């Protein structure tokens, strides 16, 4: 038995549906998660600050009602959680809704489709779109301040679009109780960076970032990365079997 086979990932906190730019319904994702043998599934659509795919207003209200109905329907079969993948909109700023406590899981990530309405947002937008390099430490500070303001549970795909100081971010996330994601749609952390996260005592979470029901619970790429870094004991949504 390989190290990867010794662990079972029991939850997928990072999935999308047709409410944003995915292909299936929330119900499709729940059924796929059950088929995969998961114990927990969350739908974490893009927050309202995402210019192209953000879910907001009446559409977000409809999604939240649907998630609550699914939670009741599948109770006893799988835990269904309501999430949001919020956006960093500036230094220490996010698009967190006023009813933040109504969500089971808050994911925070930087996405380049966020309009640059302030000086820092313009600076990081320049890096993500045009490769104009910024200080990775300053980038990390901006995301961490935003994570603190919205009480994020997870920081998604660190280094995607925006290079960050991983050792510094890991140390701060350990203190704040925030998980760093190893994203299975595209691994954004090197083996050395995953090892540095673990050395800081920070916990990891593996997310599928599924945009189709078929990819819910598909953790293959992230699992390979975690295995290479010998980091399974730090993965919060995995148990030894």
N, C-alpha and C positions, 0 to 999 in steps of 0.2 A: 504494500500500500504506500503510495506517495504521500508527501506532506499535504498536498492539495486535497487528496482523498480522505484525509483524517479529519477534515472540517466540513461542516455544513452551514451554508449561509441561510438564515431563516427569515430574513426580512429584506424587502426592496423599498427603500424610502424615496427613490428618485425615478419616477415614471411620468410620461406625458400622454396626452390623448388628443382627440380632434378639437378639444376646446382651445388648444393653442396651435401647434404645428405637427401634432401627432396624427396617427391614422385611425385609431380605434376609439371606442368609448370607454369611460371609466369601468363599466361593467365588464367589458372585454378584458381589461387589465386585471380585474379581480379574478375572473375565471381562469386566465392564463396563470396567475400566481398560484391558484389552487392546484392546477395541473402540474405546476413545477414543484409542488410540495412545500411552498412557503407557509409560514405561520402569520406573516404580516405583509400588507401591501399598502403603500401610500400613493396617492396621485398628487404630485407637486408641480402644478402648472406655473408658468412664468408670471411673475407679478406685473402689476399694471404699468410699471415704468418702462417695460420692454416695448419699443416703438412698434415692432412688426408682429410680435406674437403674444404680447401681454394680455392677460385676462383681467377684465375690470368691469365695474358697474353691474348691470343686470345679468350679464353673462357669468360673472364670478358668483353672483348670488345663486344662479341656477345650478352651477357646478357644485356649490356647497350643499344645496338641498339634495342633489343627486347623491353626493357622497354620504350624507347622513342616512338616506334611504338604503344605500348599499351596506352601510355599517349595520343597520338593523336586520336587513335581509340575510346577511351572511354571518351573523353572530353565532359563535359556536363552531364555525367552519374555518374562518380566517379573520384576523383582526384587520379592519379597514380603517385607514387613517387619512385625515384631511391635511394636506400640506400645501406649501407655496415655495417656489424658488424665486426669492426676491433678487433684486438687482442693486448693485452698487451704483448710485446716481451722483456721487461726489465724495469728497473726503468726509468719512463718517456718516454719509447720507444713504438712505435706502428708500424704496417705495413701499415700506411696510404699512399695511392697513391699520386703521384705528382698532379694529377688532382682532388684533394679533393673538390674543389668548384663546380665540375660537379655533385655532389651528393646532393640530397635534405635533406637527414638525415644521420648522422653518429652516429652509436651505437658503444660503446666500451665495451668490456668485457674481463675477463680473461678466457682462455680456456687451458686445460691441454695438448692439442695436439700441443702446440707451442714448437719447439725445444729450449732447453736451451743453447743459444749461448753466454751468458754472465753470470757474477757472480750472479746478482740478479735473472735473469730468472731461473738459476739452483736452487736457494734457494726456490723460490715460486713453482717451479716444484716439489721439494721434498715435500712440504706441500700438493700439490694437489694429488700427486700419492701415497705418503708413509706416510702422516700424520705427517711429521716433522714440528712442529709448529713454526711459525714466529710471529713477533710482529704485531697484527692487525692494529695498528696505522701506522707502516711502510708500510704495505701492502696497506693501504688506500692512503698514500702519493705517492706511486709508481703509482697507478692507476690514481690518480688525476693529477699527472704530465704528464702522458701519455694522459689523456683527454684534458689537456690544449694544448699539442703539436699538436694534430690533430683537435682541436676545435670540440670536440664531443658534440652532442646534448643530448645523453642519455647514461647512464651507465647501462648495462644490468645485470640482475640477481646478484645483490650484495650479497656476501657471498658464492656464488657457487664455489666450489673447493678451495676457498681462503677466510679465515675469515678476515673481515675488521672492522675498528672502525666506526660504522655507524653514531653516533652523529657527529664525526669530519667530515666524508665524507659529511654528509647532510649540515653542516654549510658551507663547502667549495663549494659544488654544488650550494647552494643558491646564494653565491657571484658570481659564475661563470655562472649562468644561465643554469645549466645542470640538466636534469630530472633524477630521480632515478626510475628504473623500478620495478614494482611488476609483476613478470613473472608468466603467467598463465599456463605454462607447468609444473612448480614446483615452489611453493612459497618459496623464499629463505630468506625472512624477517619475523621475529616474529612480533606478535601484538605490543609488546613493542617497537621494532625497527621502525615499521611504525609510531607509535605515536611520537617517538623521531625525525623522519624525519620531520613530520609536525610541531613539536614544534620548530624546527630550521627555519621554514619558507620555507623549500625546497619543490619543486613541485614533484609530482609523475607522472608516466605514466604507464598505464597497457598495456602489450604486450602479444599476444597469444604465440609467439615463435612457430608458427605452422610449422610443417614439412610435413603436408599433406593439400590439399585444404579444406578438411572437417573440419579442426581445425582452419582455418582462422576465426577470430572474435569470437573464443571460449574464453571468458574471465571469465568463471565461478569460477575457483579456486581463481584467483586474486580478483575478485569481493567480494567473501566471506571474504577474508583477509582484504580488505579495509573496508568492512562493520563492521567487528568485531573491527577494530581500529577507527571507526567513522572518516574516512579520505577522504570521497568522495569530499569534497570541495577543496582538494589539488590535485585531479587527473586532469591533464591538458587536457587529451583527453576524458573527460566526461562532459556532460551538464545536468542540471536539466530539467526534462520534466514535 
